[in-house]
Amino acid sequence: RTGRVRLVLLALLVVAAIAAFPIYSYYAARESTDDAQVDGHVVPISPRISGTIVSVLVNDNQEVTAGQELVKLDPADYLAQLAQAKADVADARASTTEAFSNVPITGVNTRSSIRTTESEVIQAKAGVVAADQQLNAAKARLEYAKSRLVQAQANNTKAQRDLARYKELVDKDEISKQQYDAAVAQAEANQADVASAQASVVEAQHNVDSGNATLAQAEARLGSADVTAQQSRQTAPDQQAAIAARAKSSEAKVQEKQAALDMAELNVKYTILYAPVSGAVTKKSAEPGQRVQPGEDLMVLVPLDDVWVTANFKETQLKKMRAGQKVEIEVDAYGGRKYEGHIDSIAAVSGSKTSLLPPENATGNYVKVVQRVPVKIVLEKGQNKDHLLRPGMSVSPVVLLNSSTDSH
């Protein structure tokens, strides 16, 4: 009897193993998470110019198509600027026409002016030579004055030292008072010589500075005479080139005013805000009469045709997960409705690494925590034609690890 019981138990274990194997195989080839939600683009709508809202053409949660008018700003100020820009362009074009009418060659006789300016150049060159000679003479006098000052200082130094020695001797009655008085007189005379030599150096330096100024003035007169001579040698073609340059400058002014006109036309167009993409309006804050500034958010568009799922799988679940694998997506809303999709990509970092306060595992007491890595899952075509999926909805995706990735 014991043997038969063992056989029965063994048979039951075999049957249980056979029955459990398909269940194990089914769940071993699937990875799921409840940390997932629907994601989508959020397109802010903001004006490119400042202005006052005159009308808002959409409501919250309304679906709009790309190119549809959303908000209108008061265009009065920009229409006035446009009119002013058009007038500026017309004025610049008239000035250009006048400038080009002055381009014809005008003959002038410059021979007498050339002779006069060449004579002035010769005189200026002579003045430069004379000033240079005077400067050289002043520099020589300065060097002589400096050398005389050095000599006077040396003599004064010797006389002062002699006076100090004579002072010690006269105090000891080793020399006569008359000898001491003579040393005092000699020291004072040498000191006066130093002062005189210093004055001579200052005067000579002043003469050098004056000579430099005179030479600079003479060279400036020479440069001015050269410039005048060159200008007097200009011929009619040179004058024509100058007039043509002024005409081209007028053309550049026309282009500048035309650019301002183009900007004014754009500003008039910017008074109407259009939907850049198709989607649903949300977070609408625009109201008629509201004063808005460039970049101020007035509403947000959410393209419901382009939504995806961001699923945060544990890092231990990623071993067999690859881009292109099929995914079954169950939405918490709508009675657990299921959608089909596939893995588009796996994030380059974990979610905690890009958080506001990323973990610092190298400091303090380290506790290992299983990290979650965002996985982007896109829906198959036609799965969200009714636009029921909205960004932020909770979903539960199940990745079929054994599904083929060839089609993706």
TAGICOR-V769583 format. One record per residue. N is the residue number from 1. PHI is phi in radians with two decimals (none if undefined). BURIAL is b if it has 16 or more other C-alpha atoms within 10 Angstrom, else e. Layout:
n:N phi:PHI burial:BURIAL
n:N phi:PHI burial:BURIAL
//
This chain:
n:1 phi:none burial:e
n:2 phi:-1.07 burial:e
n:3 phi:-1.13 burial:e
n:4 phi:-1.17 burial:e
n:5 phi:-1.09 burial:e
n:6 phi:-1.10 burial:e
n:7 phi:-1.10 burial:e
n:8 phi:-1.10 burial:e
n:9 phi:-1.09 burial:e
n:10 phi:-1.11 burial:e
n:11 phi:-1.12 burial:e
n:12 phi:-1.10 burial:e
n:13 phi:-1.10 burial:e
n:14 phi:-1.11 burial:e
n:15 phi:-1.11 burial:e
n:16 phi:-1.12 burial:e
n:17 phi:-1.12 burial:e
n:18 phi:-1.13 burial:e
n:19 phi:-1.25 burial:e
n:20 phi:-1.39 burial:e
n:21 phi:-1.05 burial:e
n:22 phi:-1.09 burial:e
n:23 phi:-1.15 burial:e
n:24 phi:-1.09 burial:e
n:25 phi:-1.10 burial:e
n:26 phi:-1.13 burial:e
n:27 phi:-1.40 burial:e
n:28 phi:-1.21 burial:e
n:29 phi:-1.67 burial:e
n:30 phi:-2.36 burial:b
n:31 phi:-2.25 burial:b
n:32 phi:-2.38 burial:b
n:33 phi:-2.71 burial:e
n:34 phi:-1.83 burial:e
n:35 phi:-1.65 burial:b
n:36 phi:-2.62 burial:b
n:37 phi:-2.66 burial:b
n:38 phi:-1.37 burial:b
n:39 phi:-2.10 burial:b
n:40 phi:-2.93 burial:b
n:41 phi:-1.34 burial:b
n:42 phi:-2.12 burial:e
n:43 phi:-1.81 burial:b
n:44 phi:-1.30 burial:b
n:45 phi:-1.91 burial:b
n:46 phi:-2.46 burial:b
n:47 phi:-1.35 burial:b
n:48 phi:-1.66 burial:e
n:49 phi:-2.37 burial:b
n:50 phi:-1.50 burial:b
n:51 phi:2.97 burial:b
n:52 phi:-1.94 burial:b
n:53 phi:-1.25 burial:b
n:54 phi:-1.81 burial:b
n:55 phi:-2.79 burial:b
n:56 phi:-2.02 burial:b
n:57 phi:-1.74 burial:e
n:58 phi:-2.38 burial:b
n:59 phi:-2.10 burial:b
n:60 phi:-1.02 burial:e
n:61 phi:1.20 burial:e
n:62 phi:-1.37 burial:e
n:63 phi:-1.54 burial:b
n:64 phi:-2.20 burial:b
n:65 phi:-1.87 burial:e
n:66 phi:-1.05 burial:e
n:67 phi:1.60 burial:e
n:68 phi:-1.31 burial:e
n:69 phi:-1.23 burial:b
n:70 phi:-1.96 burial:b
n:71 phi:-2.45 burial:b
n:72 phi:-2.08 burial:b
n:73 phi:-1.77 burial:b
n:74 phi:-1.16 burial:b
n:75 phi:-1.59 burial:b
n:76 phi:-1.00 burial:e
n:77 phi:-1.06 burial:e
n:78 phi:-1.31 burial:b
n:79 phi:-1.18 burial:e
n:80 phi:-1.13 burial:e
n:81 phi:-1.10 burial:b
n:82 phi:-1.12 burial:b
n:83 phi:-1.09 burial:e
n:84 phi:-1.09 burial:e
n:85 phi:-1.13 burial:b
n:86 phi:-1.10 burial:b
n:87 phi:-1.11 burial:e
n:88 phi:-1.11 burial:b
n:89 phi:-1.13 burial:b
n:90 phi:-1.08 burial:e
n:91 phi:-1.11 burial:e
n:92 phi:-1.13 burial:b
n:93 phi:-1.15 burial:b
n:94 phi:-1.12 burial:e
n:95 phi:-1.10 burial:b
n:96 phi:-1.16 burial:b
n:97 phi:-1.07 burial:e
n:98 phi:-1.13 burial:e
n:99 phi:-1.11 burial:b
n:100 phi:-1.27 burial:b
n:101 phi:-1.26 burial:e
n:102 phi:-1.63 burial:e
n:103 phi:-1.26 burial:b
n:104 phi:-0.86 burial:e
n:105 phi:-1.17 burial:e
n:106 phi:-2.01 burial:e
n:107 phi:-1.37 burial:e
n:108 phi:-2.30 burial:e
n:109 phi:-1.77 burial:e
n:110 phi:-2.00 burial:e
n:111 phi:-1.12 burial:e
n:112 phi:-1.10 burial:e
n:113 phi:-1.14 burial:e
n:114 phi:-1.15 burial:b
n:115 phi:-1.07 burial:e
n:116 phi:-1.08 burial:e
n:117 phi:-1.18 burial:b
n:118 phi:-1.17 burial:b
n:119 phi:-1.09 burial:e
n:120 phi:-1.11 burial:b
n:121 phi:-1.13 burial:b
n:122 phi:-1.10 burial:e
n:123 phi:-1.09 burial:b
n:124 phi:-1.13 burial:b
n:125 phi:-1.12 burial:b
n:126 phi:-1.09 burial:e
n:127 phi:-1.10 burial:b
n:128 phi:-1.14 burial:b
n:129 phi:-1.10 burial:e
n:130 phi:-1.11 burial:e
n:131 phi:-1.12 burial:b
n:132 phi:-1.15 burial:b
n:133 phi:-1.12 burial:e
n:134 phi:-1.07 burial:b
n:135 phi:-1.14 burial:b
n:136 phi:-1.11 burial:e
n:137 phi:-1.12 burial:b
n:138 phi:-1.12 burial:b
n:139 phi:-1.11 burial:b
n:140 phi:-1.13 burial:e
n:141 phi:-1.10 burial:b
n:142 phi:-1.13 burial:b
n:143 phi:-1.13 burial:e
n:144 phi:-1.11 burial:b
n:145 phi:-1.11 burial:b
n:146 phi:-1.12 burial:b
n:147 phi:-1.14 burial:e
n:148 phi:-1.13 burial:b
n:149 phi:-1.13 burial:b
n:150 phi:-1.06 burial:e
n:151 phi:-1.12 burial:e
n:152 phi:-1.13 burial:b
n:153 phi:-1.12 burial:b
n:154 phi:-1.12 burial:e
n:155 phi:-1.09 burial:b
n:156 phi:-1.15 burial:b
n:157 phi:-1.07 burial:e
n:158 phi:-1.11 burial:e
n:159 phi:-1.11 burial:b
n:160 phi:-1.17 burial:b
n:161 phi:-1.15 burial:e
n:162 phi:-1.08 burial:b
n:163 phi:-1.08 burial:b
n:164 phi:-1.12 burial:e
n:165 phi:-1.18 burial:e
n:166 phi:-1.09 burial:b
n:167 phi:-1.12 burial:b
n:168 phi:-1.16 burial:e
n:169 phi:-1.24 burial:e
n:170 phi:-1.20 burial:b
n:171 phi:-1.13 burial:e
n:172 phi:-1.62 burial:e
n:173 phi:1.05 burial:e
n:174 phi:-1.57 burial:e
n:175 phi:-2.25 burial:e
n:176 phi:-1.37 burial:e
n:177 phi:-1.12 burial:e
n:178 phi:-1.15 burial:e
n:179 phi:-1.11 burial:e
n:180 phi:-1.14 burial:b
n:181 phi:-1.09 burial:e
n:182 phi:-1.14 burial:e
n:183 phi:-1.15 burial:b
n:184 phi:-1.09 burial:b
n:185 phi:-1.09 burial:e
n:186 phi:-1.14 burial:b
n:187 phi:-1.11 burial:b
n:188 phi:-1.16 burial:b
n:189 phi:-1.11 burial:e
n:190 phi:-1.14 burial:b
n:191 phi:-1.13 burial:b
n:192 phi:-1.14 burial:e
n:193 phi:-1.08 burial:b
n:194 phi:-1.09 burial:b
n:195 phi:-1.08 burial:e
n:196 phi:-1.12 burial:b
n:197 phi:-1.13 burial:b
n:198 phi:-1.10 burial:b
n:199 phi:-1.11 burial:e
n:200 phi:-1.12 burial:b
n:201 phi:-1.11 burial:b
n:202 phi:-1.08 burial:e
n:203 phi:-1.13 burial:b
n:204 phi:-1.14 burial:b
n:205 phi:-1.12 burial:b
n:206 phi:-1.07 burial:e
n:207 phi:-1.12 burial:b
n:208 phi:-1.13 burial:b
n:209 phi:-1.07 burial:e
n:210 phi:-1.13 burial:b
n:211 phi:-1.14 burial:b
n:212 phi:-1.07 burial:b
n:213 phi:-1.10 burial:e
n:214 phi:-1.10 burial:b
n:215 phi:-1.13 burial:b
n:216 phi:-1.10 burial:e
n:217 phi:-1.13 burial:b
n:218 phi:-1.12 burial:b
n:219 phi:-1.17 burial:b
n:220 phi:-1.12 burial:e
n:221 phi:-1.12 burial:b
n:222 phi:-1.13 burial:b
n:223 phi:-1.08 burial:e
n:224 phi:-1.10 burial:b
n:225 phi:-1.13 burial:b
n:226 phi:-1.09 burial:b
n:227 phi:-1.08 burial:e
n:228 phi:-1.10 burial:b
n:229 phi:-1.12 burial:b
n:230 phi:-1.13 burial:e
n:231 phi:-1.13 burial:e
n:232 phi:-1.20 burial:b
n:233 phi:-1.43 burial:b
n:234 phi:-1.13 burial:e
n:235 phi:-1.87 burial:e
n:236 phi:-0.97 burial:e
n:237 phi:-1.03 burial:e
n:238 phi:-1.15 burial:e
n:239 phi:-1.10 burial:b
n:240 phi:-1.10 burial:b
n:241 phi:-1.13 burial:e
n:242 phi:-1.14 burial:e
n:243 phi:-1.14 burial:b
n:244 phi:-1.10 burial:b
n:245 phi:-1.12 burial:e
n:246 phi:-1.11 burial:b
n:247 phi:-1.15 burial:b
n:248 phi:-1.17 burial:e
n:249 phi:-1.08 burial:e
n:250 phi:-1.11 burial:b
n:251 phi:-1.09 burial:b
n:252 phi:-1.10 burial:e
n:253 phi:-1.07 burial:b
n:254 phi:-1.05 burial:b
n:255 phi:-1.11 burial:e
n:256 phi:-1.09 burial:e
n:257 phi:-1.16 burial:b
n:258 phi:-1.17 burial:b
n:259 phi:-1.11 burial:e
n:260 phi:-1.12 burial:b
n:261 phi:-1.13 burial:b
n:262 phi:-1.06 burial:e
n:263 phi:-1.14 burial:e
n:264 phi:-1.13 burial:b
n:265 phi:-1.14 burial:b
n:266 phi:-1.11 burial:e
n:267 phi:-1.07 burial:b
n:268 phi:-1.12 burial:b
n:269 phi:-1.17 burial:e
n:270 phi:-1.23 burial:b
n:271 phi:-1.23 burial:b
n:272 phi:-2.01 burial:b
n:273 phi:-1.67 burial:b
n:274 phi:-1.89 burial:b
n:275 phi:-1.32 burial:b
n:276 phi:-1.28 burial:b
n:277 phi:-2.48 burial:e
n:278 phi:-1.42 burial:b
n:279 phi:3.02 burial:b
n:280 phi:-1.82 burial:b
n:281 phi:-1.41 burial:b
n:282 phi:-2.63 burial:b
n:283 phi:0.94 burial:e
n:284 phi:-1.28 burial:b
n:285 phi:-2.11 burial:e
n:286 phi:-1.33 burial:b
n:287 phi:-2.41 burial:e
n:288 phi:-1.00 burial:e
n:289 phi:1.55 burial:e
n:290 phi:-1.31 burial:e
n:291 phi:-1.58 burial:e
n:292 phi:-2.11 burial:b
n:293 phi:-2.11 burial:e
n:294 phi:-0.99 burial:e
n:295 phi:1.50 burial:e
n:296 phi:-1.35 burial:e
n:297 phi:-1.23 burial:b
n:298 phi:-1.84 burial:b
n:299 phi:-2.97 burial:b
n:300 phi:-2.29 burial:b
n:301 phi:-1.87 burial:b
n:302 phi:-2.04 burial:b
n:303 phi:-1.22 burial:b
n:304 phi:-1.33 burial:b
n:305 phi:-1.34 burial:b
n:306 phi:-2.19 burial:e
n:307 phi:-2.11 burial:b
n:308 phi:-2.55 burial:b
n:309 phi:-2.03 burial:b
n:310 phi:-1.87 burial:b
n:311 phi:-1.92 burial:b
n:312 phi:-1.72 burial:b
n:313 phi:-1.49 burial:b
n:314 phi:-1.17 burial:b
n:315 phi:-1.10 burial:e
n:316 phi:-1.31 burial:e
n:317 phi:-1.64 burial:e
n:318 phi:-1.60 burial:e
n:319 phi:-0.98 burial:e
n:320 phi:-1.85 burial:e
n:321 phi:-1.48 burial:b
n:322 phi:-2.39 burial:b
n:323 phi:-1.11 burial:e
n:324 phi:1.75 burial:b
n:325 phi:-1.19 burial:b
n:326 phi:-1.23 burial:b
n:327 phi:-2.37 burial:b
n:328 phi:-1.73 burial:b
n:329 phi:-2.04 burial:b
n:330 phi:-1.86 burial:b
n:331 phi:-1.64 burial:b
n:332 phi:-1.07 burial:e
n:333 phi:-1.35 burial:e
n:334 phi:1.06 burial:e
n:335 phi:1.20 burial:e
n:336 phi:1.30 burial:e
n:337 phi:-1.02 burial:e
n:338 phi:-1.88 burial:e
n:339 phi:-2.21 burial:b
n:340 phi:-1.90 burial:b
n:341 phi:-2.77 burial:b
n:342 phi:-2.62 burial:b
n:343 phi:-1.23 burial:b
n:344 phi:-1.57 burial:b
n:345 phi:-2.89 burial:e
n:346 phi:-2.00 burial:b
n:347 phi:-1.05 burial:e
n:348 phi:-1.35 burial:e
n:349 phi:-2.40 burial:e
n:350 phi:-1.32 burial:b
n:351 phi:-1.12 burial:e
n:352 phi:-1.19 burial:e
n:353 phi:-1.20 burial:e
n:354 phi:-1.77 burial:e
n:355 phi:-1.31 burial:e
n:356 phi:-1.08 burial:e
n:357 phi:-2.16 burial:e
n:358 phi:-1.12 burial:e
n:359 phi:-1.18 burial:e
n:360 phi:-1.96 burial:e
n:361 phi:-1.23 burial:e
n:362 phi:-1.43 burial:e
n:363 phi:-2.05 burial:e
n:364 phi:1.23 burial:e
n:365 phi:-1.47 burial:e
n:366 phi:-1.49 burial:e
n:367 phi:-2.15 burial:e
n:368 phi:-1.25 burial:e
n:369 phi:-2.19 burial:e
n:370 phi:-1.15 burial:e
n:371 phi:-1.52 burial:e
n:372 phi:-1.98 burial:b
n:373 phi:-2.04 burial:b
n:374 phi:-1.16 burial:b
n:375 phi:-2.16 burial:b
n:376 phi:-1.53 burial:b
n:377 phi:-2.08 burial:b
n:378 phi:-1.83 burial:b
n:379 phi:-1.41 burial:b
n:380 phi:-1.23 burial:e
n:381 phi:-1.04 burial:e
n:382 phi:1.46 burial:e
n:383 phi:-1.29 burial:e
n:384 phi:-2.11 burial:b
n:385 phi:-1.12 burial:e
n:386 phi:-1.50 burial:e
n:387 phi:1.01 burial:e
n:388 phi:-1.42 burial:e
n:389 phi:-1.34 burial:b
n:390 phi:-2.17 burial:b
n:391 phi:-0.94 burial:b
n:392 phi:1.79 burial:e
n:393 phi:-1.16 burial:e
n:394 phi:-1.46 burial:b
n:395 phi:-2.40 burial:b
n:396 phi:-2.23 burial:b
n:397 phi:-1.50 burial:b
n:398 phi:-2.23 burial:b
n:399 phi:-1.55 burial:b
n:400 phi:-1.58 burial:b
n:401 phi:-1.16 burial:b
n:402 phi:-1.59 burial:e
n:403 phi:-1.29 burial:e
n:404 phi:-1.31 burial:e
n:405 phi:-1.88 burial:e
n:406 phi:-1.11 burial:e
n:407 phi:-1.33 burial:e
n:408 phi:-2.10 burial:e
//
